[in-house]
Amino acid sequence: RAFSDSWRSTGSPAAGVRGWSFWRGSRRRCGARGSARMPPAVRLKGAAEAYRGLCEANGVTDKTMTEDPTSVKMLEMFLFNYSKIQALDTFISLTTLIICQQAIQELEGLQGLVHLECLWLCETNISKIKGLELNPKLQKLYLYSNRISTIENLGHLTELHTLWLMDNEIEVIENMEGLVNLQFLNLARNKIREISNSLDNNTALLEVNLAGNELWSFKDLLNLTRSANLRKLSFSDPDYGDNPVCELCNYQTYVFFHLQQLSHMDTIPIPEEGKQLAEATYMKKKMYYNMRIKTLKRNTTNILRKGREAFTNRKGQSMQTLTVLVRQLKDLERELEAEVNSVFDPSAVKGKIKMLQQAVESKTVEIGQAENMLSTMKEQVCSISDYNTSRLIVELETGGNIRLEDGKPSDVWYSSCVDLVNSRFFQADVAPYGISDLRVTRVTRIHNRFLRNRFEERLEQLVDTSDPSYKRSLEYLFYGLDPRLPGEILRVAEEGFRSAEQYRRMGLDAAVALSNSLSIADLARVQDCMKQQNWPANRDGTPKFRAGLEIGGGQLLITKVFLARCTAERPTRGSR
């Protein structure tokens, strides 16, 4: 009642609730997420008793309800034993309902409140959004600090302009398409990892708070550039915490440049000089990467031009020789035809004709091989160019937080990687495939600040990093190319491994497939090479014969792994 009175004295229920939620937010950060929201108390039972409690807590007399029930526009329930939403049908003109810190399990009992415009249902045990089908006039909906995991059943609330869902268990922003008038959205302190195009239809958005989630990608933040009316955006908030993306380098520069419509960022006003500095910094970086990409394309064009010139010269010489051979062959064939009825012995001429035919065939094959070499060269050069271009674009789009560095044999880490791969290559494992040796042609070091920060943060949760003994559990394992997931190695280098559940949904083993054996890590690629060549194979996947089998180069990702508790695999019937 003390809090209820203070709300009425301020004239704004939002002010009282917000002030209290700050206090409670601090308390919750010290405790476990999802702790009980109701203090021990005897819950009210029955609609009649609930009705009397509502009237008493809000100062509504029996006379008021008898003579003028439509005068009751607002009801508040705070720290009150209200275990179920009920007994509200009598308050037919209610426009504002505030229920905080109750042991309520379900959102129900609001069917009769057709004039309801503002609903506060906070600090309860509600896990599902429902029961609002008959409240189309809702303009403000506050459902923070509950147990909600899915945004749903809100599409019909076309007049809704304020939605607070912070401090819940939401993982995906979804089902927001119908909220066309939404202006204020708060999804802070949830479990959201991606924005994607989930807010594209909410063109009226003015303020969005996504602090305290699991957003990590600069590229994902670009989805908010389509929200042209957005003015206030928060990925970091003193009351809800930060996102992993906030800890990356050039975070503010990147956001200021791409989201120039903002006036406030992370609860702080953006000065105009800050935007100008961000634009100047980003444009310098963009010019630098554009120059490198143009240089790369120019070098590619030069290589292709020199390749075509070499092919043209080689083909021209071969064609001249072929023309001479064909002419001589024709001459001999005419000479042989003219002497067919004479006493002339044609065996010598036939021998020359056979030799010329072989030479013509050889030159024709040579020209065809040169054409194939040119085509292969063009494909390889363009592939390398596209790969290097994509690397530069990734560096630019991630603000330099993801960078790929090509090593040289003189680099210590280069030789360490080569030694590691060679030490785990056992020729006997791949001998059935006709592989006799291994050669490392390139080593690229991946600098990914987000993955490194996430690894170190998780490691600190598992072990005491001040004790160096934990390093005995660190290992380097291989991740090989999987033909079922083309481009997965580059995706992993940028975003990290998928969860076990994601792999399961894709029809793969529900785990990250890592190995300390090079042959096991690369076996799927080798067998796919056989499949592409329609090579006959034995039941165990090895080739029936090895002569002529071509297995090209592959890629291998060396991953740093913390091995905690390990156990031997125990296969069971039907398991994968």
C-alpha positions in Angstrom: 0.0 0.0 0.0 2.9 2.3 0.7 4.1 1.9 -2.9 0.5 2.2 -4.2 0.1 5.5 -2.4 3.4 6.8 -3.8 2.3 5.9 -7.3 -0.9 7.9 -6.9 1.0 10.8 -5.4 3.3 11.1 -8.4 0.5 10.9 -10.8 2.3 8.4 -12.9 2.3 4.7 -12.2 5.2 4.3 -14.6 7.4 6.5 -12.5 6.8 4.4 -9.3 7.2 1.1 -11.0 10.3 2.2 -12.9 12.0 3.4 -9.7 11.3 0.2 -7.9 12.4 -1.9 -10.9 15.8 -0.2 -10.7 16.2 -1.3 -7.1 15.0 -4.8 -7.9 17.3 -5.0 -10.9 20.3 -4.4 -8.7 19.1 -7.1 -6.4 18.6 -9.5 -9.2 22.0 -9.0 -10.6 23.4 -10.2 -7.3 21.2 -13.4 -7.3 20.4 -16.1 -9.7 18.4 -15.4 -12.9 14.9 -16.7 -12.7 14.6 -16.7 -8.9 11.2 -16.6 -7.2 9.4 -13.4 -7.7 6.8 -13.8 -4.8 7.7 -13.5 -1.1 6.2 -16.2 1.1 2.6 -15.4 1.8 -0.9 -16.9 2.0 -2.6 -16.6 -1.4 -6.1 -15.5 -1.8 -8.6 -18.0 -3.0 -11.9 -17.4 -4.7 -13.2 -14.6 -6.9 -15.2 -12.9 -4.1 -12.2 -12.6 -1.8 -10.0 -11.4 -4.7 -12.7 -8.7 -5.5 -12.7 -7.5 -1.9 -8.9 -7.4 -1.9 -8.8 -5.3 -5.1 -11.3 -2.8 -3.8 -9.6 -2.4 -0.5 -6.1 -2.0 -1.9 -7.3 0.6 -4.4 -9.6 2.6 -2.1 -12.7 1.6 -4.1 -15.8 1.7 -1.9 -19.0 -0.4 -2.3 -20.9 2.8 -2.9 -18.7 3.7 -5.8 -19.1 0.3 -7.3 -22.9 0.4 -6.8 -23.5 4.0 -8.0 -20.8 4.7 -10.6 -18.6 1.7 -11.4 -17.5 3.3 -14.7 -15.5 5.9 -12.7 -12.8 3.3 -11.8 -10.2 3.7 -14.5 -7.1 2.3 -12.8 -6.3 -0.6 -10.5 -3.0 -1.4 -8.8 -1.8 -4.7 -7.2 1.6 -4.6 -5.7 3.0 -6.9 -3.0 -0.5 -8.3 -2.6 -1.5 -12.0 -2.3 -3.0 -12.1 -5.8 -2.3 -15.6 -7.2 -4.7 -15.4 -10.1 -6.1 -12.7 -12.4 -9.8 -12.8 -11.6 -12.8 -10.7 -10.4 -12.1 -7.9 -13.0 -15.3 -8.2 -15.0 -17.0 -5.6 -12.8 -14.5 -2.9 -13.7 -15.9 -2.5 -17.2 -14.3 0.9 -17.8 -10.8 0.0 -16.7 -8.1 1.6 -18.8 -5.0 0.9 -16.7 -4.2 -2.3 -14.8 -1.0 -2.6 -12.8 0.0 -5.9 -11.2 3.5 -6.4 -9.8 5.2 -9.2 -7.9 2.4 -11.6 -7.7 2.5 -15.4 -7.9 0.5 -15.4 -11.1 1.1 -18.3 -13.5 -1.0 -17.4 -16.5 -2.1 -14.3 -18.3 -5.9 -14.6 -18.1 -9.1 -13.0 -16.9 -8.9 -9.8 -19.1 -11.7 -10.7 -21.5 -14.1 -8.1 -20.1 -11.7 -5.2 -20.1 -12.4 -4.1 -23.7 -11.3 -0.5 -22.9 -7.9 -1.5 -21.4 -5.2 0.8 -22.8 -2.3 0.1 -20.4 -1.3 -3.2 -18.8 1.5 -3.7 -16.3 2.1 -7.4 -15.5 5.5 -7.6 -14.0 7.6 -9.7 -11.5 5.3 -12.7 -11.9 5.7 -16.3 -13.0 4.0 -15.9 -16.4 5.7 -17.9 -19.1 3.3 -17.4 -22.1 1.8 -14.3 -23.7 -1.9 -15.0 -24.3 -5.4 -13.9 -23.3 -5.2 -10.5 -25.0 -7.5 -11.3 -27.9 -10.3 -9.1 -26.5 -8.1 -6.1 -25.6 -7.5 -4.5 -29.0 -7.2 -1.0 -27.6 -4.0 -1.8 -25.7 -1.4 1.0 -26.3 1.1 0.1 -23.6 2.1 -3.4 -22.5 4.7 -4.0 -19.8 5.6 -7.6 -19.3 9.1 -7.4 -17.9 10.7 -9.7 -15.3 8.6 -12.7 -16.0 9.5 -16.1 -17.5 8.4 -15.5 -21.1 10.4 -17.3 -23.7 8.5 -16.5 -26.9 7.0 -13.3 -28.3 3.6 -14.4 -29.6 -0.1 -13.5 -29.8 0.4 -9.8 -30.2 -0.2 -9.3 -33.9 -3.8 -8.0 -33.4 -2.7 -5.2 -31.1 -2.3 -2.6 -33.9 -2.6 0.4 -31.6 0.3 -0.8 -29.3 3.1 1.8 -29.2 5.0 0.7 -26.1 6.2 -2.9 -25.4 8.5 -3.8 -22.5 9.7 -7.4 -22.4 13.0 -7.0 -20.6 14.3 -9.5 -18.1 12.7 -12.6 -19.6 14.0 -15.7 -21.3 13.4 -14.7 -25.0 15.9 -16.0 -27.5 14.4 -14.9 -30.8 12.8 -11.6 -31.9 9.7 -12.9 -33.8 6.0 -12.3 -34.5 6.4 -8.5 -34.5 5.0 -7.9 -38.0 1.5 -6.8 -36.9 2.8 -4.1 -34.5 2.9 -1.4 -37.1 2.5 1.5 -34.6 5.2 0.3 -32.1 7.4 3.1 -31.1 9.1 2.0 -27.9 10.6 -1.5 -27.6 12.6 -2.8 -24.6 14.0 -6.3 -24.9 16.9 -5.9 -22.5 18.4 -8.7 -20.5 17.1 -11.6 -22.5 19.0 -14.3 -24.5 18.8 -12.8 -28.0 21.7 -13.6 -30.3 20.5 -12.1 -33.6 18.4 -9.2 -34.9 18.1 -10.2 -38.5 15.1 -8.8 -40.3 12.8 -9.2 -37.3 12.0 -5.5 -37.0 11.7 -4.5 -40.6 7.9 -4.1 -40.5 8.1 -1.9 -37.3 8.8 1.3 -39.2 7.5 3.6 -36.5 10.1 2.5 -33.9 11.7 5.5 -32.1 13.5 3.7 -29.1 14.9 0.2 -28.9 16.8 -1.3 -25.9 18.6 -4.6 -26.5 21.1 -4.3 -23.7 22.2 -7.3 -21.7 21.6 -9.8 -24.6 24.0 -12.0 -26.6 24.4 -9.9 -29.7 27.9 -10.2 -31.1 28.1 -9.4 -34.8 28.7 -5.9 -36.3 27.0 -7.1 -39.5 23.9 -8.0 -37.6 23.6 -4.5 -36.3 23.3 -3.2 -39.9 19.7 -4.6 -39.9 18.7 -1.6 -37.9 19.7 0.8 -40.6 16.3 0.0 -42.2 14.6 1.6 -39.1 14.7 5.1 -40.5 12.8 6.7 -37.5 14.9 5.1 -34.8 16.4 7.8 -32.5 17.5 6.0 -29.3 19.2 2.6 -29.3 20.9 0.8 -26.5 23.2 -2.3 -26.6 24.7 -1.3 -23.3 22.7 -0.1 -20.3 23.9 0.4 -16.7 20.8 -1.4 -15.4 20.9 -4.4 -17.8 24.5 -4.8 -18.8 26.2 -5.1 -22.2 26.2 -7.3 -25.3 29.4 -9.0 -26.4 29.5 -6.7 -29.4 30.1 -3.7 -27.1 33.5 -5.2 -26.1 34.8 -5.3 -29.7 37.1 -2.7 -31.1 35.6 0.3 -33.1 32.2 -0.5 -31.7 31.1 3.2 -31.4 32.7 4.2 -34.6 30.9 1.5 -36.5 27.5 2.2 -35.0 27.7 6.0 -35.3 28.6 5.7 -39.0 26.0 3.2 -40.1 23.1 4.4 -37.8 23.4 8.1 -38.4 19.7 8.7 -37.7 20.4 8.1 -33.9 20.4 10.9 -31.4 21.1 8.7 -28.3 23.3 5.6 -28.1 23.6 3.4 -25.0 21.5 5.9 -23.0 23.9 8.8 -23.8 23.3 11.6 -26.3 25.5 11.5 -29.4 27.3 14.7 -30.1 27.5 15.9 -33.7 31.3 16.0 -33.6 31.2 12.3 -32.6 29.2 11.4 -35.7 31.6 13.5 -37.9 34.7 11.8 -36.3 33.1 8.3 -36.8 32.4 9.1 -40.5 35.9 10.4 -41.1 37.5 7.4 -39.4 35.3 4.8 -41.2 35.7 6.5 -44.6 39.5 6.3 -44.2 39.2 2.6 -43.5 36.9 2.1 -46.4 39.2 3.9 -48.8 42.1 1.7 -47.6 40.2 -1.6 -48.1 38.8 -0.4 -51.4 42.3 0.4 -52.6 43.5 -3.1 -51.6 40.6 -4.8 -53.3 41.2 -2.8 -56.5 44.9 -3.7 -56.4 43.9 -7.3 -55.9 41.5 -7.2 -58.9 44.1 -5.4 -61.0 46.7 -8.1 -60.2 44.1 -10.8 -61.1 43.4 -9.1 -64.4 47.1 -8.9 -65.2 47.7 -12.6 -64.4 44.7 -13.6 -66.5 46.0 -11.4 -69.4 49.5 -12.9 -69.3 48.0 -16.3 -69.1 45.9 -15.7 -72.2 48.9 -14.2 -74.0 51.0 -17.3 -73.2 48.2 -19.6 -74.3 47.7 -17.6 -77.5 51.5 -17.8 -78.4 51.6 -21.5 -77.6 48.5 -22.2 -79.6 49.7 -20.1 -82.5 53.0 -22.1 -82.7 51.1 -25.4 -82.4 48.6 -24.4 -85.0 51.4 -23.4 -87.4 53.0 -26.8 -86.9 49.7 -28.5 -87.2 49.0 -26.7 -90.5 52.3 -27.9 -91.9 51.7 -31.5 -90.8 48.2 -31.5 -92.3 49.5 -30.1 -95.6 52.2 -32.8 -95.8 49.7 -35.5 -94.9 47.4 -34.4 -97.7 50.3 -34.3 -100.2 51.3 -37.8 -99.3 47.7 -39.1 -99.5 47.4 -37.6 -103.0 50.8 -39.1 -104.0 49.7 -42.5 -102.7 46.4 -42.3 -104.6 48.2 -41.3 -107.9 50.6 -44.3 -107.7 48.0 -46.9 -106.7 48.0 -48.5 -110.3 51.7 -48.3 -110.9 54.6 -50.6 -110.0 55.6 -48.1 -107.3 55.9 -49.7 -103.7 53.6 -47.6 -101.4 54.8 -49.0 -98.1 57.3 -46.2 -97.5 54.6 -43.6 -98.2 52.1 -45.3 -95.9 54.7 -45.3 -93.1 55.2 -41.6 -93.5 51.4 -41.1 -93.5 51.1 -43.0 -90.3 53.8 -40.9 -88.6 52.1 -37.7 -89.8 48.7 -38.8 -88.5 50.2 -39.5 -85.1 51.9 -36.1 -85.1 48.6 -34.4 -86.1 46.8 -36.2 -83.3 49.5 -35.4 -80.8 49.4 -31.7 -81.7 45.6 -31.6 -81.5 45.8 -33.2 -78.0 48.4 -30.7 -77.0 46.2 -27.7 -78.1 43.3 -29.2 -76.1 45.5 -29.6 -73.0 46.6 -26.0 -73.3 42.9 -24.9 -73.5 42.1 -27.0 -70.4 45.1 -25.5 -68.6 44.0 -22.0 -69.4 40.5 -22.8 -68.1 41.8 -24.3 -64.9 44.2 -21.4 -64.4 41.4 -18.9 -64.8 39.2 -20.8 -62.3 41.9 -21.0 -59.7 43.1 -17.4 -60.1 39.5 -16.1 -59.8 38.8 -18.4 -56.9 41.9 -17.1 -55.0 40.9 -13.5 -55.9 37.4 -14.0 -54.7 38.6 -15.6 -51.5 41.1 -12.8 -50.7 38.4 -10.2 -51.6 35.9 -11.8 -49.2 38.6 -11.7 -46.5 39.1 -8.0 -46.9 35.4 -7.4 -46.9 35.0 -9.4 -43.7 37.7 -7.2 -42.1 36.0 -4.0 -43.1 32.5 -5.2 -42.1 33.7 -6.4 -38.7 35.6 -3.2 -37.9 38.9 -5.2 -38.0 37.7 -7.6 -35.2 38.1 -10.5 -37.6 41.3 -10.6 -39.5 43.1 -13.3 -41.5 46.9 -13.3 -41.5 48.9 -15.4 -44.0 52.1 -16.7 -42.4 55.6 -17.2 -43.7 57.9 -20.1 -43.0 60.0 -17.8 -40.9 57.1 -17.2 -38.5 57.3 -19.3 -35.4 53.5 -19.9 -35.4 53.7 -21.0 -39.0 56.3 -23.7 -38.3 54.5 -24.7 -35.2 51.3 -25.4 -37.2 53.2 -27.3 -39.8 55.0 -29.5 -37.2 51.6 -30.1 -35.5 50.0 -31.3 -38.7 52.9 -33.5 -39.7 53.1 -35.1 -36.3 49.5 -36.2 -36.6 49.7 -37.5 -40.1 50.0 -41.3 -40.3 50.5 -42.6 -43.8 49.2 -46.0 -42.9 45.7 -44.5 -42.3 45.4 -43.0 -45.8 47.5 -45.6 -47.7 44.3 -47.3 -49.0 43.5 -44.1 -50.8 46.8 -43.9 -52.6 48.1 -41.1 -50.4 51.8 -41.4 -49.6 52.8 -38.0 -48.2 51.6 -34.6 -47.0 52.7 -31.1 -47.8 51.4 -27.9 -46.1 51.1 -25.1 -48.7 49.6 -22.3 -46.6 49.0 -21.4 -43.0 46.6 -18.6 -42.1 46.1 -17.3 -38.6 42.6 -16.2 -37.7 42.3 -13.2 -35.4 38.7 -13.1 -34.1 38.2 -10.9 -31.0 34.7 -12.1 -30.4 35.5 -15.8 -30.3 38.5 -15.2 -28.2 36.6 -13.1 -25.7 33.8 -15.7 -25.5 36.3 -18.5 -25.1 38.2 -16.7 -22.3 34.9 -15.7 -20.6 33.7 -19.3 -20.6 37.0 -20.6 -19.5 37.0 -18.3 -16.5 33.6 -19.7 -15.5 34.9 -23.3 -15.6 38.3 -23.0 -14.0 40.5 -20.8 -11.9 42.7 -19.2 -14.5 45.1 -17.8 -11.9 46.2 -21.4 -11.4 48.3 -22.3 -14.5 47.6 -26.1 -14.0 44.4 -25.7 -16.1 46.6 -25.3 -19.2 47.2 -29.1 -19.1 43.6 -29.5 -20.3 44.1 -27.2 -23.3 44.4 -29.1 -26.6 44.6 -28.3 -30.3 42.2 -30.4 -32.4 41.4 -30.5 -36.1 38.2 -29.6 -37.9 38.0 -30.7 -41.5 36.0 -29.9 -44.6 32.5 -31.5 -44.5 31.0 -31.9 -48.0 27.5 -31.6 -46.4 28.3 -28.1 -45.2 30.1 -26.2 -48.0 31.9 -23.1 -46.8 31.5 -24.2 -43.1 35.2 -23.6 -42.2 35.0 -19.9 -43.2 31.7 -19.6 -41.4 33.2 -21.1 -38.2 36.2 -18.8 -38.5 33.8 -15.9 -38.4 30.9 -17.0 -36.2 32.2 -20.0 -34.3 30.8 -23.5 -34.2 27.1 -24.1 -34.2 25.4 -25.6 -31.1 25.0 -29.4 -30.8 21.2 -28.9 -31.2 21.7 -27.0 -34.5 23.8 -29.8 -35.9 21.1 -32.3 -34.9 18.4 -30.3 -36.6 20.6 -30.4 -39.8 20.6 -34.2 -39.7 24.2 -34.4 -38.5 25.7 -35.8 -35.3 24.6 -33.6 -32.3 28.2 -32.5 -31.5 31.1 -30.6 -32.9 33.2 -33.1 -34.8 36.8 -32.5 -33.7 39.8 -34.9 -33.8 43.5 -35.1 -33.1 43.9 -37.3 -36.1 44.4 -35.6 -39.5 43.1 -38.7 -41.4 39.9 -38.8 -39.5 39.3 -35.0 -39.8 39.9 -35.1 -43.6 38.3 -38.5 -44.4 35.0 -37.0 -45.5 36.6 -34.8 -48.1 38.7 -37.6 -49.5 35.7 -39.9 -49.9 33.7 -37.0 -51.5 36.5 -36.6 -54.1 36.0 -40.3 -54.9 32.3 -39.7 -55.2 32.7 -36.8 -57.5 34.8 -38.9 -59.8 32.3 -41.9 -59.6 35.2 -44.0 -58.3 34.3 -47.6 -57.3 34.6 -48.1 -53.6 34.6 -50.9 -51.1 32.1 -51.3 -48.3 34.4 -49.4 -45.9 34.6 -46.5 -48.4 38.2 -47.2 -49.6 38.8 -47.3 -53.4 38.7 -50.7 -55.1 41.8 -49.6 -57.1 44.0 -46.5 -56.6 45.7 -45.9 -60.0 44.4 -42.7 -61.5 42.5 -41.4 -58.4 43.0 -37.7 -58.0 42.6 -36.1 -54.6 43.2 -32.4 -54.5 44.3 -30.1 -51.7 42.1 -29.4 -48.7 41.7 -27.2 -45.7 42.0 -27.9 -42.1 41.0 -25.7 -39.1 43.1 -26.0 -36.0 41.0 -25.2 -33.0 42.0 -24.5 -29.4 39.9 -26.6 -27.1 39.5 -26.9 -23.3 39.0 -30.6 -22.4 37.4 -30.9 -19.0 36.0 -34.2 -18.1 36.6 -36.8 -20.8 35.3 -40.3 -21.3 35.7 -43.0 -23.8 32.9 -43.4 -26.4 30.4 -46.1 -25.5 28.3 -46.7 -28.6 24.8 -48.0 -28.0 22.4 -49.7 -30.3 20.8 -47.2 -32.6 23.1 -44.3 -31.6 25.0 -42.3 -34.2 
